[in-house]
Amino acid sequence: MTPAHPDRLIRLPTVCELTALGKSSVYSIPDFPKRVTLSRRAVGWRLSEVLAWIESRSAVGVKS
C-alpha cells in the first residue's frame, strides 16, 4: 500500500469475498495471512497481506 492509502483491516465477509473462500477455509489454510485480534470477539486481516496472498496464489497457478 502507498502512504496515501494506508493499510486497513478488513473483516471476514470481505476476506471471503476477495478470496472466494469460505469461513472455515480462511481459518484452516496454513499459509493464509494471520488474523489481527481487534477485541475479544472480533478479528480482522490486513488488506495488503490478503492481496499479496491472492497474488502469490495466481503467480504459481494454484486454484483455490
C-alpha positions as CSV (number, residue, x, y, z in Angstrom):
1,M,0.0,0.0,0.0
2,T,1.2,3.5,-0.6
3,P,1.4,6.2,2.1
4,A,-1.6,7.9,0.5
5,H,-3.6,4.7,1.1
6,P,-2.5,3.3,4.4
7,D,-3.1,-0.4,5.0
8,R,-6.5,-1.1,6.5
9,L,-8.1,-4.0,8.3
10,I,-10.9,-6.0,6.7
11,R,-13.4,-8.3,8.3
12,L,-14.2,-11.9,7.4
13,P,-17.0,-11.3,4.9
14,T,-14.7,-9.1,2.9
15,V,-11.9,-11.6,3.1
16,C,-14.3,-14.3,1.8
17,E,-15.5,-12.1,-1.0
18,L,-12.0,-11.2,-2.1
19,T,-10.6,-14.7,-2.0
20,A,-13.7,-16.7,-2.9
21,L,-13.0,-18.9,0.1
22,G,-15.4,-20.0,2.8
23,K,-15.0,-19.1,6.5
24,S,-13.5,-22.4,7.5
25,S,-11.0,-22.3,4.7
26,V,-9.8,-18.9,5.7
27,Y,-9.0,-20.3,9.2
28,S,-7.6,-23.6,8.1
29,I,-5.2,-22.7,5.2
30,P,-1.7,-22.8,6.8
31,D,-0.1,-20.1,4.7
32,F,-3.0,-17.7,4.8
33,P,-2.2,-14.3,6.4
34,K,-2.6,-14.2,10.2
35,R,-5.6,-12.5,11.7
36,V,-5.3,-9.5,13.9
37,T,-7.3,-9.5,17.1
38,L,-9.5,-6.4,17.4
39,S,-11.3,-7.3,20.5
40,R,-12.3,-10.4,22.5
41,R,-14.8,-11.5,19.8
42,A,-13.6,-9.6,16.7
43,V,-10.7,-10.2,14.3
44,G,-9.6,-8.7,11.0
45,W,-6.9,-9.2,8.3
46,R,-4.6,-6.6,6.8
47,L,-5.8,-5.9,3.3
48,S,-2.3,-5.7,1.9
49,E,-1.4,-9.2,3.2
50,V,-4.6,-10.7,1.8
51,L,-4.0,-9.1,-1.6
52,A,-0.4,-10.3,-1.6
53,W,-1.6,-13.9,-0.7
54,I,-4.0,-13.8,-3.6
55,E,-1.2,-12.6,-6.0
56,S,1.1,-15.4,-4.8
57,R,-1.6,-18.0,-5.5
58,S,-2.2,-16.7,-9.0
59,A,1.5,-16.4,-9.7
60,V,2.0,-20.2,-9.3
61,G,-1.2,-21.1,-11.0
62,V,-2.8,-22.6,-7.9
63,K,-6.6,-22.5,-7.9
64,S,-8.4,-22.1,-4.5
